[in-house]
Amino acid sequence: MEIDEVAARVVRSYWALLLVMTLLPLVLVGLAMNGREPPYTAATRLQASSRATDAAPGDAGVSIVVSQVKAFATSENLLSGVLRQQHADRSTVKTAKAIGVTGLGTSTVVELSVKDRDPGVARRLADALGAAVVKEINESNQGSIRQQMDDIDKRVRTLEKRLGPLSRRAGAQPNPDIGAANERERVQAELTDLRSNRSDLQTQLSSAGTASVVQPAVLAPRTNPVVMTAAIAGLVGLVGGILIAVVTETARPTIPGQRRVARRLGVPLLGWADRGPEQLADLGRRVRLAVKKEGVGRVALVGAPGPLPAGVVSSVASAVYGDGTKVVTARPGDDAPDGEGDGKGGTPPAGGGSGKGKSSTSVVRAGTAVMAKKAVPALRLCQVHAFEEIDPGSDDLVGVVVVVGPVTRAAGLETVRDLVAASGWPLLGVVAASRKIKG
C-alpha cells in the first residue's frame, strides 16, 4: 500500500473527525484559559559545581546536574522550610510544580525558575530556593569530608594534650620514664598519620567543587500561554483523531479515490457522472465503446455496495443514449421501400396501422441526418438499467458498470466481484461520482 493512499484513506474518510478532534480541544482550552492572568516568572542562575569534570560527559553530565538541582529544589523539607522562611502562603505541591530547572549549554550553570501570581513572591522564592539548593549541594559534596576533617582535628588536639606530659616524663632526670618514652613515640606516629590523612582530605575537599549563586533572581518578560497551550491541545487532539481513524480503518478498510477502485477491479475508469455535459458525453462514448467491445446488449449499474439513486442511473443512461431520441416527421413517401415515394402513402406505422395518406414517424438517433426519400437506419441502443431492474431470466448478455463515490468500502468491491463471478457478466468499468452516493 502506498503512503499517499494511506494518507488519502485517513483524510478523505475521516476529515470531519480530524477537524472536530483538532478544533474541540483548541476551543475548550482557549475558553478555559480566557481571562486568566499569566503568572510571573523569576529566574536565578546557580553554579551547581565548580569541578570541570562535571561537564566533561556533555549532555549526560548536564542532565545529571539539572536533575540534582531539581531534586533538591522540589524536596518537601527544603521547600516547606523556604516557604516558612519567606512567609509565603503557598502549597508545597503547587509550588513544586511551578519550579523549573534548565541547563545552559554544556556547563554546570543551571537556571532555576519559579512561577507565581505575585512578582514579589516569585523573586523571593527564587532567591531563597537558590541559596538553599546551593547549601544542600555543598553539604552533599563536602559534608562527609568536612566531618572526617573535624574528627581528625579533634583527635589531633587530644593527642597533642597527651604528648606534653609524656615528653616531660620521658625526659625526666635522673630517672627517665621508659614507658612514657615509648608512649610518646606512638602518639607522635599517630599524629603524623592523622596530619597526612587531613592533608589528603583537604585535597579532596578542594577538588569536590563549591556550588554558588551566579545571578540573583530577575523577573522574566510575561508571556501569554493561551496560544501555545491551545496549539498543543489541538495537536494532541489531531493525533488522537488520527489514531481513531487508523483503528477504524483497520477494522473497516476503505479505498479512497475512484481511480484506485478501478485499478483494484482491473477495469478502466469510464468517466464522471456529475461533472457537466461534456464529461457526460465523454462517459457515454466510453460506455458505448466498452459495450461494443464485450458485445453486450444491456448495462447493469451497481453500487459498491447497495442500490443507486434514480438520479444517478438516469444521468448515466442519458449519457449512454447520447442526445436522446426524438420523433422526426417524415414526408409522405420518404420511407418507401424503393426510395421513391409517390406522396400518397408510406410504410405502415410500427403499431401496425395502415398509415396510408398520412405522414409517418421514425425514431432515430439525434444528430443523424435525415435523407430525403431515403429510409432512416434504426440504430440499436444499449439499454441501461439499475441492477435491481434487471431480469435474471433474460437471455440478453449484460455488462456490469460500477458507480462509486470519493470513498468506497473494501467490502463493497468484494460484493461486486461476487456478483460478476456468480452471473458471468463482464465487468465493463467504473463510473465516478464526485459526491458520496446515497441510495
VEXBA-911212 format. One line per 10 residues: number of its first residue (from 1); their letters; for each residue x, y, z of C-alpha. Coordinates in Angstrom, 2 decimals, decimal comma. Layout:
// VEXBA-911212
NUM) a) X Y Z; ...
// end
This chain:
// VEXBA-911212
1) meidevaarv) 0,00 0,00 0,00; 1,36 3,43 -0,96; 1,89 6,17 1,61; -0,31 8,60 -0,31; -3,12 6,04 -0,30; -2,86 5,66 3,48; -3,00 9,44 3,89; -5,91 9,68 1,47; -7,82 6,97 3,32; -7,44 8,80 6,62
11) vrsywalllv) -8,12 12,32 5,32; -10,95 11,62 2,86; -12,87 9,23 5,07; -12,35 10,92 8,42; -11,74 14,59 7,67; -14,75 15,59 9,77; -13,47 13,56 12,73; -9,99 15,03 12,42; -11,43 18,54 12,19; -13,56 18,08 15,31
21) mtllplvlvg) -10,75 16,40 17,27; -8,44 19,30 16,41; -10,77 22,23 16,96; -12,65 20,95 20,03; -9,63 20,76 22,41; -8,31 24,02 20,99; -11,59 25,83 21,67; -12,08 24,25 25,11; -8,57 25,19 26,26; -9,00 28,68 24,86
31) lamngreppy) -12,29 29,15 26,72; -10,92 27,65 29,93; -7,86 29,92 29,97; -9,58 33,01 28,65; -9,31 35,89 31,10; -6,64 34,27 33,25; -3,64 36,37 34,11; -0,39 34,68 33,11; 1,90 34,03 36,09; 5,13 35,91 36,74
41) taatrlqass) 8,39 34,03 36,34; 11,53 34,79 38,34; 14,77 33,03 37,39; 18,11 32,72 39,16; 21,29 31,05 37,94; 23,34 28,64 40,03; 26,82 27,23 39,66; 25,90 23,70 40,64; 29,55 22,62 40,86; 32,92 24,17 40,12
51) ratdaapgda) 34,51 20,90 39,06; 35,39 20,87 35,36; 34,94 17,11 35,26; 31,20 17,50 35,86; 30,76 18,98 32,37; 33,08 16,50 30,65; 30,40 13,95 29,66; 28,50 16,67 27,76; 24,72 16,45 27,67; 24,70 13,45 30,01
61) gvsivvsqvk) 26,65 15,40 32,65; 24,35 18,42 32,26; 21,31 16,19 32,69; 22,76 14,83 35,93; 23,41 18,33 37,27; 19,91 19,54 36,30; 18,28 16,51 37,90; 20,26 17,03 41,09; 19,27 20,70 41,37; 15,60 19,97 40,70
71) afatsenlls) 15,57 17,12 43,19; 16,87 19,44 45,92; 14,61 22,36 44,92; 11,40 20,31 44,94; 12,09 18,27 48,07; 9,35 18,59 50,68; 11,59 19,51 53,61; 13,60 22,17 51,79; 10,55 23,67 50,08; 8,44 23,85 53,22
81) gvlrqqhadr) 11,34 25,48 55,09; 11,76 28,10 52,37; 8,02 28,88 52,34; 8,00 29,32 56,12; 11,09 31,49 55,97; 9,55 33,76 53,30; 6,12 33,76 55,00; 4,53 32,70 51,70; 1,08 31,15 51,98; 1,58 28,62 49,20
91) stvktakaig) 1,07 24,90 48,88; 4,28 22,91 48,61; 2,75 20,68 45,96; 1,69 23,56 43,71; 4,94 25,40 44,28; 6,94 22,31 43,34; 5,03 22,14 40,06; 5,86 25,81 39,43; 9,63 25,21 39,77; 11,64 24,65 36,63
101) vtglgtstvv) 15,33 23,87 36,12; 17,09 24,07 32,76; 20,67 23,63 31,72; 22,69 26,30 29,96; 24,75 24,66 27,27; 27,18 22,01 28,47; 28,29 23,95 31,54; 27,40 23,21 35,14; 25,49 26,50 35,40; 21,72 25,94 35,54
111) elsvkdrdpg) 18,73 28,27 35,63; 16,19 27,79 38,41; 12,83 29,48 37,79; 9,73 29,92 39,93; 6,27 30,92 38,69; 3,81 32,75 40,91; 0,90 35,13 40,56; 2,76 37,69 42,71; 6,01 39,00 41,18; 7,49 39,80 44,60
121) varrladalg) 6,81 36,31 45,92; 8,27 34,80 42,76; 11,55 36,70 43,21; 11,85 35,97 46,92; 11,16 32,29 46,45; 13,66 32,03 43,59; 16,43 33,67 45,68; 15,66 31,64 48,78; 15,44 28,38 46,84; 18,71 29,13 45,06
131) aavvkeines) 20,53 29,73 48,32; 19,01 26,63 49,93; 19,89 24,46 46,96; 23,47 25,73 46,93; 23,77 24,94 50,63; 22,38 21,44 50,12; 24,70 20,76 47,19; 27,76 21,89 49,13; 26,66 19,84 52,10; 26,16 16,83 49,87
141) nqgsirqqmd) 29,52 17,19 48,13; 31,64 18,30 51,13; 29,75 17,24 54,23; 31,37 13,85 54,68; 34,86 15,20 54,00; 34,43 18,04 56,46; 33,10 15,62 59,06; 36,18 13,47 58,67; 38,43 16,50 58,95; 36,62 17,61 62,11
151) didkrvrtle) 37,12 14,15 63,62; 40,80 14,23 62,73; 41,22 17,70 64,24; 39,54 16,57 67,42; 41,80 13,53 67,68; 44,88 15,63 66,95; 44,04 18,03 69,78; 43,56 15,13 72,17; 46,89 13,57 71,22; 48,70 16,89 71,45
161) krlgplsrra) 47,45 17,32 75,02; 48,87 13,89 75,90; 52,14 14,50 74,11; 53,37 17,21 76,52; 53,17 15,19 79,76; 54,65 12,13 78,06; 57,59 14,16 76,83; 58,28 15,56 80,30; 58,10 12,13 81,91; 60,31 10,59 79,24
171) gaqpnpdiga) 62,93 13,31 79,68; 62,93 13,40 83,49; 66,37 13,29 85,11; 67,96 11,37 86,60; 65,37 8,65 86,09; 63,63 8,94 82,66; 60,37 7,02 82,25; 60,97 4,41 79,55; 57,25 3,60 79,27; 56,40 7,25 78,77
181) anerervqae) 59,07 7,48 76,09; 57,55 4,57 74,19; 54,06 6,06 74,51; 55,39 9,39 73,26; 56,79 7,70 70,13; 53,43 6,02 69,45; 51,50 9,29 69,86; 53,89 11,11 67,59; 53,47 8,40 64,89; 49,67 8,62 65,13
191) ltdlrsnrsd) 49,82 12,40 64,87; 51,92 12,11 61,75; 49,38 9,73 60,18; 46,45 11,94 61,12; 48,09 15,03 59,66; 48,79 13,11 56,45; 45,15 11,96 56,25; 43,94 15,51 56,86; 46,11 16,75 54,03; 44,56 14,18 51,70
201) lqtqlssagt) 41,07 15,17 52,80; 41,90 18,81 52,19; 42,89 17,92 48,64; 39,63 16,04 48,15; 37,69 18,99 49,53; 39,35 21,32 47,06; 38,53 19,04 44,13; 34,94 18,45 45,27; 33,88 21,85 44,00; 31,73 24,51 45,54
211) asvvqpavla) 28,23 25,45 44,41; 27,30 29,12 44,38; 24,68 31,61 43,19; 25,82 33,16 39,90; 22,92 35,55 39,34; 20,20 36,72 41,73; 16,58 36,26 40,74; 15,22 38,52 38,00; 11,72 38,67 36,55; 11,35 37,32 33,03
221) prtnpvvmta) 9,08 39,04 30,47; 5,49 37,87 30,79; 4,18 35,57 28,10; 0,60 34,51 27,50; 0,47 30,70 27,45; -3,05 30,52 25,98; -1,95 30,31 22,35; 0,78 27,76 22,99; -1,39 25,64 25,28; -4,31 25,71 22,84
231) aiaglvglvg) -1,99 24,76 19,97; -0,61 21,83 21,96; -4,16 20,74 22,84; -5,17 20,91 19,18; -2,12 18,88 18,17; -2,87 16,26 20,80; -6,48 16,10 19,60; -5,32 15,69 16,00; -3,05 12,82 16,98; -5,95 11,22 18,86
241) giliavvtet) -8,20 11,61 15,82; -5,59 10,01 13,58; -5,30 7,07 15,98; -9,09 6,63 15,95; -9,13 6,79 12,15; -6,32 4,23 11,87; -8,08 1,83 14,22; -11,36 2,25 12,34; -9,61 1,74 9,00; -8,04 -1,44 10,33
251) arptipgqrr) -11,47 -2,81 11,24; -13,37 -1,44 8,19; -10,91 -0,61 5,40; -11,86 1,78 2,61; -10,43 2,73 -0,77; -10,01 6,47 -1,44; -10,45 7,76 -4,96; -12,37 6,42 -7,90; -9,26 5,64 -9,94; -7,90 3,42 -7,19
261) varrlgvpll) -11,17 1,49 -7,21; -10,86 0,95 -10,97; -7,28 -0,18 -10,52; -8,32 -2,64 -7,80; -11,01 -4,11 -10,04; -8,71 -4,21 -13,06; -11,05 -2,17 -15,29; -10,88 1,35 -16,77; -12,39 4,47 -15,26; -15,05 5,30 -17,84
271) gwadrgpeql) -15,83 8,83 -16,73; -17,72 11,10 -14,36; -21,47 11,14 -13,87; -21,83 14,60 -12,32; -19,31 16,95 -13,90; -21,32 18,66 -16,60; -22,48 17,89 -20,14; -19,01 17,47 -21,64; -17,99 14,85 -19,09; -21,34 13,08 -19,54
281) adlgrrvrla) -20,87 12,96 -23,30; -17,39 11,51 -22,85; -18,79 9,00 -20,35; -21,45 7,90 -22,85; -18,89 7,36 -25,61; -16,67 5,29 -23,36; -19,54 3,14 -22,13; -20,68 2,52 -25,72; -17,14 1,52 -26,66; -16,98 -0,89 -23,72
291) vkkegvgrva) -20,39 -2,30 -24,69; -19,27 -2,80 -28,28; -16,04 -4,47 -27,18; -17,83 -7,00 -24,97; -20,80 -7,40 -27,29; -23,44 -6,95 -24,59; -26,98 -5,72 -25,09; -27,70 -4,19 -21,73; -25,79 -2,43 -18,97; -26,44 -3,00 -15,27
301) lvgapgplpa) -25,39 -0,20 -12,94; -24,39 -1,41 -9,49; -23,24 0,38 -6,36; -20,39 -0,73 -4,18; -22,43 -1,83 -2,34; -26,15 -1,06 -2,27; -28,72 0,32 -4,72; -28,08 3,52 -6,65; -30,26 6,65 -6,58; -32,59 7,05 -9,53
311) gvvssvasav) -30,92 10,33 -10,46; -27,52 8,68 -10,90; -28,99 5,88 -13,02; -30,86 8,40 -15,20; -27,73 10,52 -15,63; -25,63 7,57 -16,78; -28,42 6,28 -19,02; -28,85 9,65 -20,71; -25,11 9,82 -21,28; -25,11 6,37 -22,94
321) ygdgtkvvta) -28,12 7,28 -25,12; -26,32 10,40 -26,27; -28,59 13,34 -27,00; -31,56 11,05 -26,58; -34,11 10,10 -29,22; -36,54 12,35 -30,95; -39,51 11,89 -33,24; -38,82 13,02 -36,79; -41,82 13,63 -39,06; -41,05 12,23 -42,49
331) rpgddapdge) -42,63 13,49 -45,68; -45,02 11,10 -47,39; -43,10 8,58 -49,39; -39,77 9,20 -47,65; -39,66 5,71 -46,25; -40,98 3,85 -49,27; -39,20 0,54 -49,87; -37,84 1,63 -53,22; -36,81 5,04 -52,00; -39,27 6,82 -54,40
341) gdgkggtppa) -42,32 7,99 -52,57; -45,41 8,88 -54,53; -46,70 11,29 -51,93; -49,82 9,20 -51,33; -48,76 6,62 -48,85; -45,86 5,25 -46,86; -44,62 2,46 -44,74; -47,12 1,34 -42,14; -46,51 2,63 -38,66; -44,79 0,42 -36,13
351) gggsgkgkss) -48,08 -0,01 -34,32; -49,50 -1,99 -37,25; -51,87 0,69 -38,70; -52,17 1,31 -42,40; -50,81 4,83 -42,26; -51,95 5,39 -45,86; -52,31 9,01 -46,81; -50,77 10,13 -43,52; -47,30 11,17 -42,56; -45,34 8,50 -40,71
361) tsvvragtav) -42,80 8,83 -37,91; -39,39 7,23 -37,31; -37,36 7,18 -34,08; -33,76 7,97 -34,91; -30,62 9,00 -33,17; -30,29 12,69 -32,57; -27,82 14,18 -34,93; -28,42 11,55 -37,64; -29,03 13,22 -40,95; -32,50 12,58 -42,41
371) makkavpalr) -32,02 11,96 -46,09; -34,92 12,91 -48,24; -36,61 9,97 -49,92; -34,29 7,53 -48,09; -35,05 5,15 -45,21; -33,52 6,20 -41,86; -31,45 3,31 -40,45; -32,52 2,29 -36,94; -29,58 2,35 -34,53; -29,56 -0,33 -31,89
381) lcqvhafeei) -29,43 1,34 -28,47; -27,88 -0,35 -25,45; -30,34 -0,30 -22,59; -29,08 0,97 -19,23; -30,80 -0,15 -16,03; -30,13 -0,33 -12,35; -29,14 -3,82 -11,27; -32,38 -4,18 -9,33; -34,35 -3,77 -12,56; -32,51 -6,47 -14,48
391) dpgsddlvgv) -34,49 -9,65 -15,13; -32,23 -12,58 -14,22; -34,18 -14,83 -16,58; -33,44 -12,75 -19,66; -31,17 -14,20 -22,34; -29,51 -10,87 -23,08; -25,89 -10,57 -22,15; -25,49 -7,87 -19,53; -22,40 -5,80 -18,81; -21,73 -4,55 -15,29
401) vvvvgpvtra) -20,71 -0,94 -14,60; -19,79 0,04 -11,03; -20,69 3,53 -9,80; -18,53 4,74 -6,88; -18,08 7,94 -4,89; -14,94 9,52 -3,43; -14,54 6,78 -0,80; -15,51 3,15 -1,27; -15,53 0,44 1,33; -13,36 -2,57 0,53
411) agletvrdlv) -16,30 -4,85 1,36; -18,24 -3,20 -1,48; -15,65 -4,31 -4,03; -15,93 -7,86 -2,75; -19,69 -7,65 -3,33; -19,09 -6,55 -6,93; -16,61 -9,37 -7,51; -19,09 -11,89 -6,11; -21,79 -10,56 -8,45; -19,53 -10,84 -11,50
421) aasgwpllgv) -18,43 -14,34 -10,51; -21,99 -15,52 -9,88; -23,54 -14,04 -13,04; -20,73 -14,49 -15,51; -21,41 -10,98 -16,80; -18,39 -8,99 -17,93; -17,26 -6,05 -15,84; -17,10 -3,08 -18,21; -15,64 -0,37 -16,00; -16,13 2,18 -13,23
431) vaasrkikg) -18,20 5,38 -13,29; -17,11 8,05 -10,82; -19,31 10,38 -8,78; -17,87 13,47 -7,09; -20,09 13,19 -4,01; -20,99 10,37 -1,70; -23,66 8,15 -3,19; -26,74 7,73 -1,02; -29,15 5,10 -2,21
// end
